[in-house]
Amino acid sequence: FDDPRIGGFADIRNHRISIEKGYLYRFLLLHEAAHLIVPRDRRHGPAFTYILQLLYRSFIGIPEEAVRRLLGRHGLPAYTGLAADAAA
């Protein structure tokens, strides 16, 4: 990619993910996969964030409590399925 800040791109129309040489790592691949799963949420909104955290938990094994804390710290929706009082 021409912009060095871009390591990956989800081509929604053609159902493909492009990854810049040297940037193939699981977090980025799952990030781009989330864009394919939730194509209408292109700006990393609540639907995208929800799907991405599910992918991270399922495929990388990030603990649910850690995901909830991180989302909360950044003011993002923390709908992970964990009871709200369990994370407090």
C-alpha positions as CSV (number, residue, x, y, z in Angstrom):
1,F,0.0,0.0,0.0
2,D,1.2,3.5,-0.7
3,D,0.3,4.7,2.9
4,P,2.7,3.1,5.4
5,R,0.1,3.2,8.1
6,I,-2.1,0.7,6.2
7,G,-1.1,-2.9,6.8
8,G,-4.3,-4.5,5.5
9,F,-7.5,-3.9,3.6
10,A,-10.8,-5.7,3.5
11,D,-12.2,-5.7,0.0
12,I,-15.9,-6.0,0.8
13,R,-17.1,-6.1,-2.7
14,N,-14.9,-9.0,-3.7
15,H,-14.8,-10.7,-0.3
16,R,-11.1,-10.6,-0.1
17,I,-8.5,-9.4,2.4
18,S,-5.2,-7.9,1.2
19,I,-2.3,-7.8,3.7
20,E,0.9,-5.7,3.0
21,K,4.1,-7.7,2.8
22,G,5.6,-8.1,6.3
23,Y,2.2,-7.3,8.1
24,L,0.7,-10.8,8.1
25,Y,-0.2,-11.3,11.7
26,R,-3.3,-12.7,13.4
27,F,-4.5,-9.5,15.0
28,L,-4.6,-7.7,11.6
29,L,-6.1,-10.7,9.8
30,L,-8.9,-11.0,12.3
31,H,-9.4,-7.2,12.1
32,E,-9.9,-7.3,8.4
33,A,-12.1,-10.4,8.7
34,A,-14.4,-8.4,11.0
35,H,-14.8,-5.9,8.2
36,L,-16.0,-8.6,5.9
37,I,-18.4,-10.0,8.5
38,V,-19.9,-6.5,9.3
39,P,-19.5,-4.6,6.0
40,R,-21.8,-1.7,7.0
41,D,-19.8,-0.8,10.0
42,R,-16.7,0.6,8.2
43,R,-15.8,3.1,10.9
44,H,-15.0,0.6,13.7
45,G,-18.3,1.2,15.5
46,P,-20.2,-1.0,18.0
47,A,-21.1,-3.9,15.5
48,F,-17.5,-4.1,14.3
49,T,-16.1,-3.9,17.8
50,Y,-18.4,-6.7,19.0
51,I,-17.4,-9.0,16.1
52,L,-13.7,-8.2,16.5
53,Q,-13.7,-9.0,20.2
54,L,-15.5,-12.3,19.5
55,L,-12.8,-13.2,16.9
56,Y,-10.0,-12.3,19.2
57,R,-11.5,-14.4,22.0
58,S,-12.3,-17.3,19.8
59,F,-9.1,-17.6,17.7
60,I,-6.4,-16.0,19.9
61,G,-7.8,-16.9,23.3
62,I,-7.9,-13.5,24.8
63,P,-9.8,-13.8,28.1
64,E,-13.3,-12.3,28.1
65,E,-12.6,-10.2,31.2
66,A,-9.5,-8.6,29.6
67,V,-11.6,-7.7,26.5
68,R,-14.3,-6.2,28.6
69,R,-11.8,-4.1,30.6
70,L,-10.0,-2.9,27.5
71,L,-13.3,-1.9,25.7
72,G,-14.5,-0.1,28.9
73,R,-11.3,1.8,29.3
74,H,-11.7,3.2,25.7
75,G,-15.4,4.0,26.1
76,L,-16.4,1.2,23.7
77,P,-19.4,-1.1,24.0
78,A,-18.4,-4.0,26.1
79,Y,-21.2,-6.5,25.1
80,T,-19.2,-9.7,25.4
81,G,-21.8,-11.9,27.0
82,L,-20.2,-11.7,30.4
83,A,-22.5,-10.6,33.2
84,A,-21.9,-7.0,34.0
85,D,-21.4,-7.6,37.7
86,A,-18.8,-10.4,37.1
87,A,-16.4,-7.9,35.5
88,A,-16.6,-5.3,38.3
